[in-house]
C-alpha cells in the first residue's frame, strides 16, 4: 500500500482523484462548500458512477450556495447528519474501494 501526502495544490489533487474514479465515490465531510468539486461529483454521477455524499445538515451547508439536490438529480445520493448536539468531525473520501483521502 502506498501513502502519499499532499501539502500543496490540494484542490487540484482532489479534482484529479475524483475525475479519475471508475465506479464509486463516497465522501463524508461536515461541510461541503467547494462548487467545483461538487460539480465533479454531479458529473461523475451522471456518467453512472455511484456517488454518495454525507454532510452536516447545518447553516453552513444550507446557506453555502450549493444545491445538494443537484447530486440526487444527477443520480447520486446525499445523506444529512442531523444538527443538534453532535459535531461530525470526520473528513474522508473512498474512491473505487481502493483510494482513501483524508
C-alpha positions as CSV (number, residue, x, y, z in Angstrom):
1,X,0.0,0.0,0.0
2,X,1.3,3.4,-1.0
3,X,0.8,6.5,1.1
4,X,1.1,10.0,-0.5
5,X,0.9,13.2,1.5
6,X,0.0,16.4,-0.4
7,X,0.7,19.8,1.1
8,X,0.4,22.0,-1.9
9,X,-2.2,22.3,-4.7
10,X,-4.6,20.1,-2.7
11,X,-7.8,21.1,-4.6
12,X,-6.0,20.1,-7.9
13,X,-5.1,16.7,-6.4
14,X,-8.7,16.2,-5.2
15,X,-10.1,17.1,-8.7
16,X,-7.7,14.7,-10.3
17,X,-8.7,11.8,-8.0
18,X,-12.4,12.4,-8.4
19,X,-12.2,12.8,-12.2
20,X,-10.3,9.5,-12.4
21,X,-12.8,7.5,-10.4
22,X,-14.1,4.5,-12.3
23,X,-17.0,3.1,-10.3
24,X,-17.7,4.7,-6.9
25,X,-17.1,7.9,-4.9
26,X,-18.1,8.0,-1.2
27,X,-17.5,11.4,0.6
28,X,-18.1,12.1,4.3
29,X,-17.3,15.7,5.4
30,X,-19.0,18.0,7.9
31,X,-19.1,20.9,5.4
32,X,-19.1,20.8,1.6
33,X,-18.6,24.3,0.1
34,X,-16.4,23.7,-2.9
35,X,-18.6,24.2,-6.0
36,X,-16.0,22.9,-8.4
37,X,-15.6,19.6,-6.5
38,X,-19.4,19.4,-6.2
39,X,-19.7,19.8,-10.0
40,X,-17.3,16.9,-10.5
41,X,-19.4,14.7,-8.2
42,X,-22.5,15.5,-10.2
43,X,-20.7,14.9,-13.5
44,X,-19.5,11.5,-12.2
45,X,-22.9,10.5,-11.1
46,X,-24.4,11.5,-14.5
47,X,-21.7,9.2,-16.0
48,X,-23.1,6.3,-14.0
49,X,-20.7,6.1,-11.1
50,X,-22.2,5.5,-7.7
51,X,-21.7,8.8,-5.8
52,X,-22.6,9.2,-2.2
53,X,-22.1,12.4,-0.1
54,X,-22.6,12.6,3.7
55,X,-22.5,16.0,5.4
56,X,-23.9,18.0,8.3
57,X,-27.4,19.4,8.0
58,X,-26.5,22.8,9.3
59,X,-26.5,26.5,8.4
60,X,-23.1,26.3,6.7
61,X,-24.3,23.7,4.2
62,X,-27.9,25.1,3.9
63,X,-26.6,28.6,3.1
64,X,-23.4,27.8,1.3
65,X,-24.8,28.2,-2.2
66,X,-24.7,24.5,-3.3
67,X,-28.0,22.9,-4.2
68,X,-27.3,19.4,-3.0
69,X,-30.5,18.2,-4.7
70,X,-28.5,18.5,-8.0
71,X,-26.4,15.5,-6.9
72,X,-29.6,13.5,-6.4
73,X,-31.0,14.7,-9.7
74,X,-27.7,13.5,-11.3
75,X,-28.1,10.0,-9.9
76,X,-26.1,10.4,-6.7
77,X,-27.2,10.0,-3.0
78,X,-27.0,12.6,-0.2
79,X,-27.1,11.8,3.5
80,X,-27.5,14.6,6.1
81,X,-26.3,14.2,9.6
82,X,-28.9,15.9,11.8
83,X,-27.9,19.1,13.5
84,X,-28.2,19.1,17.3
85,X,-25.6,18.3,19.8
86,X,-23.1,16.2,18.0
87,X,-20.4,17.5,15.7
88,X,-19.4,15.4,12.7
89,X,-15.6,15.9,12.5
90,X,-14.5,13.1,10.1
91,X,-13.4,14.2,6.7
92,X,-12.7,11.4,4.2
93,X,-13.5,10.0,0.7
94,X,-13.2,6.5,-0.6
95,X,-12.7,6.1,-4.3
96,X,-13.3,2.8,-6.1
97,X,-12.9,0.8,-2.9
98,X,-9.1,1.4,-3.3
99,X,-8.2,5.0,-2.6
100,X,-8.8,6.8,0.7
101,X,-8.4,10.5,1.0
102,X,-8.4,12.0,4.5
